[in-house]
């Protein structure tokens, strides 16, 4: 949308985002001022080894073993390279190799994400990932192609507009149901890219159910819909200049 000229076609002074939160507390509003959600980098590592019959593994460069080693070494980056008071999450979420019981596969593929709140931490993590991949490739005499790409920026709420959002939510829900003490979340959100161009704020509104987002058992509490719409309407009423 941004690349297609969203803010050139529809210029705005402020933007506001809202996300549902299955926290079992319907009718509640939470916001984190300043840095509120992590940036995200996605990665893929393709291992090119030598396949063989499973009964003769000495003829192979075993990509399953190499992938397993790589996963364990990548997990050492945060614990042994990132400062303890910084935040970073590296998760390997995919591993693919082989299609037969009796074949050592020629290739393997692992993938995952890195979540961060500081660009320097992300850069450090990327450098260490590349170094580890290069070192393991040399040690096992294989090729490892690592592809790393930034997908989401760090989401940072404008403090003043966060206060405006809070005021609108208080008008709808009452002060007892509005919180500005939420801690930053390690999840990521593409609304962050919009906030790099236009100041604004992003909140969460609670609803029934406690099964987490992206969980197959998740059910949207539809009581959220008129609440969220009312907060959005109220922020427009309070912030849009009178004619």
VEXPAZA-18217 format. One record per residue: residue in one letter; x, y, z of N, C-alpha, C in turn. Coordinates in steps of 0.02 Angstrom, whole numbers, plus 32768, in hexadecimal, padded with zeros to 4 digits. Atoms other than C-alpha are relative to their C-alpha. Layout:
BEGIN
AXYZXYZXYZ/...
REM end
This chain:
BEGIN
X802A7FC38000800080008000802B803F8000/X7FD47FC67FFE808C8078802A802380087FBC/X7FDE7FFD804080EB804B7F8B7FD180177FC8/X80327FEC8032804980687F2A7FEB80498009/X800E7FB97FF88045811B7F6B7FC68010802E/X80387FF77FD27FC8810B7FFA7FFC8047801A/X80027FBF7FDF7FFA81AC80518006803A7FD0/X80037FCC8034800F820C7FAF7FB880087FE7/X80467FFE80177F5F81DE7F787FD180188037/X802B7FEF7FC77F1581F48025802B801E8038/X7FD47FE27FCD7F83826E80877FDC80098042/X801D7FFB7FBD7F64826C81428034801D8030/X7FD47FE47FCD7FAC82C081DC800F7FCE8038/X7FF980307FCA7F92823082567FE07FBE7FEA/X801F8041800E7F6C8176824E7FF87FDA8042/X800E80277FC47F22810082CF7FF07FB87FEC/X800C8047800C7F25804282D27FE47FDF803E/X801F80257FCA7EC57FC5833B80067FB67FF2/X7FFC804980077EE07F0B83587FD87FE08038/X802580267FCD7E727E8F83B380317FDB802D/X7FD780247FCF7EB67E3B844F7FD57FCE8025/X802980337FDD7E6C7D95848B801A7FF58047/X7FE580027FBC7E967DBA85407FCC7FF08035/X803680107FD17DEF7D8B858D7FE7803C8026/X80167FC37FDF7DD27E4185BE7FDD802D7FCC/X80237FD880337D4F7E8485457FF680488016/X800B7FBA7FF07D3F7F40853B803980228022/X7FC57FE07FE37DF17F69856E802D80197FC8/X7FD57FDF80317E6E7FD8851480468003801E/X7FBA7FFF7FE87F2C7FC58524802C801F7FCA/X7FD27FE1802E7FB5802C84D6804580068021/X7FBC7FF87FE88072803584E8801D803D7FDD/X7FE37FC4801E80BC80E284CD80487FF27FEA/X7FBD80098019815D80ED846980077FBE7FDC/X7FF48040802181AA804A842B7FCF7FCD801B/X8036802B7FE981187FD0843180027FB97FE5/X7FFD8042801D813A7F3D83BE80437FF77FDC/X7FBF800F801B81D47EE7837B800180057FB4/X7FF480098047821D7EF182CE800B7FB67FF2/X7FF880478011822C7E4C8270802A7FF87FC1/X7FD88015803982AC7E0181FD7FF27FB67FF4/X800B8046801282837D5D81A280407FE57FDF/X7FC5801D801E830B7CE5816C7FF37FB97FE5/X7FFF8043801D83257C49810180497FEC7FF7/X7FBD801B800B83C27BDD81017FF97FC07FD8/X8002803A802C83D67B62807180447FDD8002/X7FC280287FF884577AD9808E80067FD27FC4/X7FF4802A803A84A17A857FF5803A7FD18010/X7FCE80327FED84FD79E5802480087FCB7FCA/X7FF9803A802D851879397FD77FD37FC9801B/X802C80367FEC849378B37FDD80217FBC7FFA/X7FE58045800484B177F97FF47FCA7FD08016/X802A80347FE2845F7756802180088005804C/X7FFD7FFA7FB78434775780DB802E7FCC801E/X7FD380347FE6849B76B780F0804980117FF5/X7FBB7FEC800E8536771180AF8009804B800B/X7FFF7FB77FF3853577BD81038045801E7FF6/X7FBD7FE5800A85F277CD80F08009801E7FBA/X7FFE7FE5804385D077F580397FDB80437FFA/X802A7FC480018562788A80698022803B8021/X7FF77FC67FD5856E793880AC7FBA800B801D/X8043800A7FE684D9791D811E7FDE80418012/X80217FC07FF5846779B481127FD17FFF803C/X802B80037FC583F47976819D8029800F803F/X7FD47FF37FC784837972821A801980488000/X7FE77FBB800584C57A1881DA7FC980318013/X80387FD47FEE84197A6981E87FF47FFF804B/X800980057FB7840A7A29829B803680288025/X7FC97FDA7FE284B47A7282C67FF4804B7FF7/X800C7FB9800E84867B1782747FCA801C802E/X80367FE97FD483E57B2582D8801A800C8046/X7FE77FF87FBB843E7B0A837D8031803A8005/X7FD07FC97FFE84C77B8683517FDD80447FFA/X80257FC18005844D7C0D831C7FE080148042/X80207FF27FC083F87BFD83C48031801C8034/X7FCF7FE57FD1849B7C308418800B804B7FF7/X7FF27FBA800F849A7CDD83C97FE5802F8035/X801F7FD27FCF84217D31844080207FF88045/X7FE7800B7FBB84657CE084DE804A80138007/X7FB87FF57FFA851D7CFF84B4801B803B7FD9/X7FE97FC6802685237D9984457FD88040800E/X802A7FC77FF284907E0A846F80048011804A/X7FFA7FEB7FBA84A37E70850F7FC27FEC8027/X803880197FD984347E2D859B7FC780328008/X80357FCF7FF783D47ED185AC7FDF80157FBE/X80217FF6804083AA7ED584F27FCE7FC77FF6/X80328034800F83187E7284A980087FE97FB8/X7FFC801E804383247DFC84167FE47FB98005/X801B8043800382C87D5D83E780107FE27FBC/X7FF18025803D830D7CE483667FDD7FBD8004/X8025803F800082987C55833A80077FDE7FBC/X8002802A803C82B67BCB82BB7FBD7FDE7FFF/X80468018800382077B9D82837FF37FCC7FCA/X80098032803482237B2B81EE80427FD97FF7/X7FC88029801582967A9C81C07FE67FCC7FCF/X8017802D803682837A3A811E803C7FDB7FE4/X7FCA8028801E82EE79AB80DF7FE77FBA7FF3/X800C8047800E82DB7904808A7FB87FEE7FF1/X8042801A8012824A789D80497FFF7FB48001/X7FFD804A8000828177E8806580227FE98040/X7FE1801C7FC582B3777680F480497FED7FF5/X7FBE801E800D834F7734809F802F802D7FD8/X7FD67FD28025839B77D1805480158039802D/X7FE77FC37FE0840A785480A47FF580397FCD/X80137FCE803283C478F180508039802E7FEC/X7FCD7FD4801C842E795F7FE27FF980488019/X800D7FBC7FEC83DC7A00801D7FD58002803F/X802B7FF37FC7838A7A4780B87FF3804B8003/X80157FB97FFD83337AEB80DF7FE5800E8046/X801D7FE97FC183157B4481847FEA80487FF7/X801A7FBC800582B47BE5819E7FE780168044/X80197FE67FC0827B7C5882297FFF804B8001/X80047FB77FF882727D08826E802E80188037/X7FDD7FDC7FCB82D47D8482D57FD5803D8012/X80277FC77FE782737E028340802F802C802A/X7FD17FD27FE082CB7E9D83827FDF8044800B/X80177FBB7FF382AF7F4D83C8803580347FEE/X7FC87FD4800C83567F96839680227FEA7FBF/X7FE380128041839F7F9B82E580477FE58008/X7FBC80197FF484507F82832A7FFF7FB78015/X800780467FEA84187EE0837D7FEF7FD47FC4/X80118026803C83CA7EA682DA803E7FF77FD4/X7FC48004802A846A7ECE827A80337FD0801D/X7FD3802F7FDF84D47E7282FA7FEA7FB87FF5/X801B8044800884637DDA82F080097FE77FB8/X7FF78013804684697DD9823280497FF07FF1/X7FB9800D800A85277DE4823380157FBD801D/X7FEF80407FE085357D5382AD7FE17FC67FDA/X80208036802784BA7CEB824880297FF07FC2/X7FD8800B803D85217D0381AA80427FDF8011/X7FC1801D7FEC85C37CDC82057FF97FB68013/X800C80457FEC857B7C3D82507FF37FD47FC3/X800F8027803D85367C0381A880407FF47FD8/X7FC18008802685DE7C248154802E7FCF8023/X7FD4802C7FDB863C7BCA81DE7FEA7FB77FFC/X801A8044800485CC7B3081DC80097FE57FBA/X7FF68016804685D47B2A811E80487FEA7FF5/X7FBA8012800886917B2A812680117FC08025/X7FF1803A7FD786977AA881B17FE77FC07FE2/X801F803C801C86257A2D815780097FFA7FB5/X7FF280008048865F7A5780A67FC07FFD7FD7/X803E7FF9802585B37A8980687FF6804A7FF0/X80147FBB800C855F7B2780297FC280108028/X803C7FE97FDD84E47B8880947FF180467FE7/X80177FBF801884857C1780437FCE801C8032/X802A7FE07FCD843B7C8C80C67FDF803E7FE2/X80267FC6801883B27D0680937FDE801F803C/X801D7FDC7FC783827D8981167FDF803F7FE5/X80247FC5801983017E1280F97FD4801D8037/X802B7FDE7FD182AC7E9481647FB980007FE7/X80468005801381F07E7E81627FD680358021/X80257FCD7FDB81AE7EF381E98030802D8025/X7FD97FD27FD781F77F8F82377FEA7FFB8049/X80147FF87FBA81F47FAE82F37FC580318002/X803B7FD57FFA814A7FF8831F8009802F803A/X7FF77FCE7FCC8159809B837E7FC580308001/X803A7FD47FF880C080F783BE801680478012/X7FF47FBA7FEF80C381B583C17FE2800E8046/X801A7FF67FBB80B281E6847B7FC4802E8003/X80387FD17FFE803F827B845B7FC17FE17FE3/X803A801E80207FCD821C83E67FE87FC28027/X801580367FD27FCD8189845F7FD2801C8035/X802B7FE07FCE7F85820084E17FBC80127FE2/X80407FF080207F01823984647FD67FC17FF7/X8023804080087ED4818384437FE37FEA8043/X801780127FBD7EC7816484FE7FC2802A8013/X80397FD47FF07E5281FA85137FC27FE97FDC/X8039801880267DE181B7848A7FE57FBF801D/X801580407FE37DDF810A84D87FDE80098043/X80207FF27FBF7DB6815185847FB880197FF6/X80457FE7800E7D1F81AA85397FD17FC67FF2/X802A803880137CDE810384FA7FFC7FCB8037/X7FFD80397FD37D168086857E80058013804A/X7FF47FEC7FBB7D3880EC861C80487FF58013/X7FB980047FEE7DE18106866F80157FBD801E/X7FEE80407FE07DDA806186CE800F7FC97FCE/X7FF5803480337DE17FFF862A803680137FCE/X7FCD7FE8802E7E6F805F85D980447FFF8023/X7FBD80077FE37F29803A85F78034801A7FCF/X7FC77FEA80287FC7808E85B980417FE4801B/X7FC4801D7FE28040801D861680127FBD7FE0/X7FEE803D802280497F8F8599804A7FFF7FF0/X7FB98006801080F87F4E857C80077FF17FB5/X7FF7800F804781427F4084CD7FF77FB67FF1/X800D8044801581107EA3846F80347FEA7FCD/X7FCF801A802F818A7E3384117FE17FEB7FBE/X80208009804181097E188389800D803D7FD4/X7FF27FCA803081137E8582ED7FC180117FDA/X803C7FE6802080997EEC82898013802F7FC6/X7FED7FD6803980A27F3A81DB7FE680478005/X80147FBB7FF280487FD5821D803E802A8013/X7FC27FDD7FEE80F88000825A801E80247FC4/X7FE47FE0803C812B802881A77FDB80417FF2/X80277FC38009809E80A8819D801580358032/X7FEC7FD07FCC80D580F782418044801E7FF3/X7FC07FE280138181811581F57FF5803E7FD3/X800F7FCA802F812C818D817B7FD08033801C/X80337FD47FE4809A81D581DD7FFB7FF2804B/X8006800D7FB8808E81EE829B7FBC7FE28011/X803F801F7FEC800B818882F380097FD3803C/X7FFF802C7FC67FE4810483757FD97FC17FF0/X801B8042800D7FB3804D837C7FEE7FE18044/X8018801A7FBF7F4E7FF984067FE57FBA7FF8/X802280417FFE7EFE7F5584397FBF80088028/X804080017FDD7E497F3C846C7FEE7FB88011/X800C80457FE97E1C7EA384D37FBC7FE67FED/X80418021800C7D937E2684B280007FBB8022/X800780427FE07D527D7F84F2802C7FCD7FDD/X7FD58034801B7DB77CE284DA8048800C8014/X7FBA7FF97FEC7E697CBF850E802F7FD67FD4/X7FD48023802F7EAB7C55847E802680357FD8/X7FD67FCD801E7F3C7CB684357FF5800B7FB6/X80037FF180477F457D09838C80287FCD7FD9/X7FE08031802C7F777C9782FC7FFD7FBA801C/X800B80437FE47F3A7C0283607FC27FE37FDE/X803A801C80237EC37B8983067FC08000802A/X803C7FFE7FD57E4E7B91839E7FE88047800E/X80147FBA7FF57E437C4F83997FBA800D7FE6/X80437FE980147D937C9983927FFC804B800F/X80077FB87FF67D747D53837A7FC2800F802A/X80387FE87FD97D077DA084017FE0803C7FDD/X801C7FCC802C7C927E0583937FE7803D8027/X80127FC47FDA7C637E798423803480377FF8/X7FCA7FCF800D7D077ECD83F57FEE80317FC9/X80097FD8803D7CC47F1283517FE18044800D/X801B7FBD7FF37C517F9E838E802C8029802F/X7FD37FDB7FD37CD07FCB8416803980207FD7/X7FCA7FE580297D5F7FDD839B7FE880377FD1/X801B7FCD802D7CF1803D83207FF180408025/X80117FC47FD87CB980B383AA803F80278013/X7FC17FDE7FEF7D6D80D883E0801B80247FC3/X7FE87FE0803E7D9D80FA832C7FD6803E7FEF/X802A7FC6800E7D08816D8314800E80398030/X7FF37FCD7FCE7D3181C883B5804380247FF3/X7FC17FDF800E7DE681E883847FF980307FC4/X800E7FD380397DA7823282E07FDD803F8019/X80247FC67FE67D2E82A3833F802E802F8026/X7FD57FD77FD57DB682DF83B6803A80207FD9/X7FC37FEA80217E4582F4833A7FF480247FBE/X800D7FE080417DF4832B82967FED8048800C/X80107FB97FF67DF283E9828C7FB8800F7FED/X80457FEC800F7D45843782917FFF802A7FC0/X80077FDB803F7D09847E81EB7FF4804A800F/
REM end
